[in-house]
């Protein structure tokens, strides 16, 4: 009987401190899906009632959350046609050129139409909006790359909105979060190296940022217009809605990221998805014991190694063969294809597997280094596990991530366009394996991250609970949201000062001219 009362009291205490949280996670990006899923599951572990709203855009994306209640919005007919036409499993991301303005803008336009079409599907889902309103959520959690959830929050009206970025803030997100982009010294998403003392380098940084804005800005307009068409012309913009967020979470680690201006309501939770590593068993355990050194190579979930150009794959295998005392583990999605069979037969120190438990491998002391595409999750895991890396970005924010890791002495940035040059790739790997400073710096950063006063998960949970209880604080909302760019940069003051100086100069000049003429006349009269 006493045990029953104890259990009842424990249940009552848990429910009394449990908040209702809605996490909006459209299924279109694996990295965003993983980031939001980790947050949602962590909140469940903390005892909260979490529901994930999942509009399906790309069915090939894996589930990111495993513990929450789920509401799915199936693909509309239009979205299904668009998704099937993209053929993700056949895409050669390796040849993608982010700096090609024609290619970038075309893809951005397609993405905008793609996500907007599914956003209409969310609004058309019978009874969904009313059901979500009736739940009276304490917190709604959104990610600002795809903004349907941001706009939707104004309809659902949770007690508090929390915005986030699954990477560092991207272009327009700086304005939405109320942050300063600081482009004179803060690299844009496609810039691995920024020389602040070089005018050409800073110009290139501005070009990269402008290209991003040109590529993706229409997504904001389209989502806003969808809601204004249905709910009135006075429906607030994405930036206005975001400005009233209680807090913003950034998936970045200040100990390795570039130092930039921030706000009191911005909190950094880089590495929140890092799991406790498991001990390797079976073949992977055996592979790491075959030779004195081992290297893992993975290009993530978007870049499929089997779709890379043949000359690049051949160059990689030739390079690996030049390190007979090193075991290379290559995440290769189709180890049964002809190329993989030939590579494995000719290269004894190579292992090719379709899936690698990356976190577990990086945590193993027998793994020497990591060759990675530089996705944010991979760079966070690399730093946390204390492994040096060769960073080969393929697209998007991976370029900045690679430069960030190089800046901290955790390895080197390597241009993907040089992968077909065996000698260059060989020299890069040789430097990675032999330069002890990379290993020393990696261990130092890892120790710092592990001994931070508060973990990313603790920070996230505490501030979500704070927002759920108290809602947004007006004091945390910058007044800059309500200013024009003229007022923000004090352009009116500078213009007024310049006008005053010019007017004063003109008046003084006129007075002196008059005095000169009067003096000249008096002298002439004498």
Secondary structure in CASP SS format (residue, H / E / C, confidence):
PFRMAT SS
TARGET T0000
AUTHOR 0000-0000-0000
METHOD secondary structure of the structure
MODEL  1
X C 1.00
X H 1.00
X H 1.00
X H 1.00
X H 1.00
X H 1.00
X H 1.00
X H 1.00
X H 1.00
X H 1.00
X H 1.00
X H 1.00
X H 1.00
X H 1.00
X H 1.00
X H 1.00
X C 1.00
X C 1.00
X C 1.00
X E 1.00
X E 1.00
X E 1.00
X E 1.00
X E 1.00
X C 1.00
X C 1.00
X E 1.00
X C 1.00
X C 1.00
X H 1.00
X H 1.00
X H 1.00
X H 1.00
X H 1.00
X H 1.00
X H 1.00
X H 1.00
X H 1.00
X H 1.00
X H 1.00
X H 1.00
X H 1.00
X H 1.00
X H 1.00
X H 1.00
X C 1.00
X C 1.00
X C 1.00
X E 1.00
X E 1.00
X E 1.00
X E 1.00
X E 1.00
X E 1.00
X E 1.00
X E 1.00
X C 1.00
X C 1.00
X C 1.00
X C 1.00
X C 1.00
X C 1.00
X C 1.00
X C 1.00
X C 1.00
X C 1.00
X C 1.00
X C 1.00
X E 1.00
X E 1.00
X E 1.00
X E 1.00
X E 1.00
X C 1.00
X C 1.00
X C 1.00
X H 1.00
X H 1.00
X H 1.00
X H 1.00
X H 1.00
X H 1.00
X H 1.00
X H 1.00
X H 1.00
X H 1.00
X C 1.00
X H 1.00
X H 1.00
X H 1.00
X C 1.00
X C 1.00
X H 1.00
X H 1.00
X H 1.00
X C 1.00
X C 1.00
X C 1.00
X C 1.00
X C 1.00
X H 1.00
X H 1.00
X H 1.00
X H 1.00
X H 1.00
X H 1.00
X H 1.00
X H 1.00
X H 1.00
X H 1.00
X H 1.00
X H 1.00
X H 1.00
X H 1.00
X H 1.00
X H 1.00
X H 1.00
X H 1.00
X H 1.00
X H 1.00
X H 1.00
X H 1.00
X H 1.00
X H 1.00
X C 1.00
X C 1.00
X C 1.00
X H 1.00
X H 1.00
X H 1.00
X H 1.00
X H 1.00
X H 1.00
X H 1.00
X H 1.00
X C 1.00
X C 1.00
X C 1.00
X E 1.00
X E 1.00
X E 1.00
X C 1.00
X C 1.00
X C 1.00
X C 1.00
X C 1.00
X C 1.00
X H 1.00
X H 1.00
X H 1.00
X H 1.00
X H 1.00
X H 1.00
X H 1.00
X H 1.00
X H 1.00
X C 1.00
X C 1.00
X C 1.00
X E 1.00
X E 1.00
X E 1.00
X E 1.00
X E 1.00
X E 1.00
X C 1.00
X C 1.00
X C 1.00
X C 1.00
X C 1.00
X C 1.00
X H 1.00
X H 1.00
X H 1.00
X H 1.00
X H 1.00
X H 1.00
X C 1.00
X C 1.00
X C 1.00
X C 1.00
X C 1.00
X C 1.00
X C 1.00
X C 1.00
X C 1.00
X C 1.00
X C 1.00
X C 1.00
X C 1.00
X C 1.00
X C 1.00
X C 1.00
X C 1.00
X C 1.00
X C 1.00
X C 1.00
X C 1.00
X H 1.00
X H 1.00
X H 1.00
X H 1.00
X H 1.00
X H 1.00
X H 1.00
X H 1.00
X H 1.00
X H 1.00
X H 1.00
X H 1.00
X H 1.00
X H 1.00
X H 1.00
X H 1.00
X H 1.00
X H 1.00
X H 1.00
X H 1.00
X H 1.00
X H 1.00
X H 1.00
X H 1.00
X H 1.00
X H 1.00
X H 1.00
X H 1.00
X H 1.00
X H 1.00
X H 1.00
X H 1.00
X H 1.00
X C 1.00
X C 1.00
X C 1.00
X C 1.00
X C 1.00
X C 1.00
X H 1.00
X H 1.00
X H 1.00
X H 1.00
X H 1.00
X H 1.00
X C 1.00
X C 1.00
X C 1.00
X E 1.00
X E 1.00
X E 1.00
X E 1.00
X C 1.00
X C 1.00
X C 1.00
X C 1.00
X C 1.00
X C 1.00
X C 1.00
X C 1.00
X C 1.00
X C 1.00
X C 1.00
X C 1.00
X C 1.00
X C 1.00
X C 1.00
X E 1.00
X E 1.00
X E 1.00
X C 1.00
X C 1.00
X C 1.00
X C 1.00
X C 1.00
X C 1.00
X C 1.00
X C 1.00
X C 1.00
X C 1.00
X C 1.00
X C 1.00
X C 1.00
X H 1.00
X H 1.00
X H 1.00
X H 1.00
X H 1.00
X H 1.00
X C 1.00
X C 1.00
X C 1.00
X C 1.00
X C 1.00
X E 1.00
X E 1.00
X E 1.00
X E 1.00
X E 1.00
X E 1.00
X C 1.00
X C 1.00
X C 1.00
X C 1.00
X C 1.00
X C 1.00
X H 1.00
X H 1.00
X H 1.00
X C 1.00
X C 1.00
X H 1.00
X H 1.00
X H 1.00
X H 1.00
X H 1.00
X H 1.00
X H 1.00
X H 1.00
X H 1.00
X H 1.00
X H 1.00
X H 1.00
X C 1.00
X C 1.00
X C 1.00
X C 1.00
X E 1.00
X E 1.00
X E 1.00
X E 1.00
X E 1.00
X E 1.00
X C 1.00
X C 1.00
X C 1.00
X C 1.00
X C 1.00
X C 1.00
X H 1.00
X H 1.00
X H 1.00
X H 1.00
X H 1.00
X H 1.00
X H 1.00
X H 1.00
X H 1.00
X C 1.00
X C 1.00
X C 1.00
X E 1.00
X E 1.00
X E 1.00
X E 1.00
X C 1.00
X C 1.00
X C 1.00
X C 1.00
X H 1.00
X H 1.00
X H 1.00
X H 1.00
X H 1.00
X C 1.00
X C 1.00
X C 1.00
X C 1.00
X C 1.00
X C 1.00
X E 1.00
X E 1.00
X E 1.00
X E 1.00
X C 1.00
X C 1.00
X C 1.00
X H 1.00
X H 1.00
X H 1.00
X H 1.00
X H 1.00
X H 1.00
X H 1.00
X H 1.00
X H 1.00
X H 1.00
X C 1.00
X C 1.00
X E 1.00
X E 1.00
X E 1.00
X E 1.00
X C 1.00
X C 1.00
X C 1.00
X C 1.00
X C 1.00
X C 1.00
X H 1.00
X H 1.00
X H 1.00
X H 1.00
X H 1.00
X H 1.00
X H 1.00
X H 1.00
X H 1.00
X H 1.00
X C 1.00
X C 1.00
X C 1.00
X E 1.00
X E 1.00
X E 1.00
X C 1.00
X C 1.00
X H 1.00
X H 1.00
X H 1.00
X C 1.00
X C 1.00
X C 1.00
X H 1.00
X H 1.00
X H 1.00
X H 1.00
X H 1.00
X H 1.00
X H 1.00
X H 1.00
X H 1.00
X H 1.00
X H 1.00
X H 1.00
X H 1.00
X C 1.00
X H 1.00
X H 1.00
X H 1.00
X H 1.00
X H 1.00
X H 1.00
X H 1.00
X H 1.00
X H 1.00
X H 1.00
X H 1.00
X H 1.00
X H 1.00
X H 1.00
X H 1.00
X C 1.00
X C 1.00
X C 1.00
X C 1.00
X C 1.00
X H 1.00
X H 1.00
X H 1.00
X H 1.00
X H 1.00
X H 1.00
X H 1.00
X H 1.00
X H 1.00
X H 1.00
X H 1.00
X H 1.00
X H 1.00
X H 1.00
X H 1.00
X C 1.00
X C 1.00
X C 1.00
X H 1.00
X H 1.00
X H 1.00
X C 1.00
X C 1.00
X H 1.00
X H 1.00
X H 1.00
X H 1.00
X C 1.00
X C 1.00
X H 1.00
X H 1.00
X H 1.00
X H 1.00
X C 1.00
X C 1.00
X H 1.00
X H 1.00
X H 1.00
X H 1.00
X H 1.00
X H 1.00
X H 1.00
X H 1.00
X H 1.00
X H 1.00
X H 1.00
X H 1.00
X H 1.00
X H 1.00
X H 1.00
X H 1.00
X H 1.00
X H 1.00
X H 1.00
X H 1.00
X H 1.00
X H 1.00
X H 1.00
X H 1.00
X H 1.00
X H 1.00
X H 1.00
X H 1.00
X H 1.00
X H 1.00
X H 1.00
X H 1.00
X H 1.00
X H 1.00
X H 1.00
X C 1.00
END
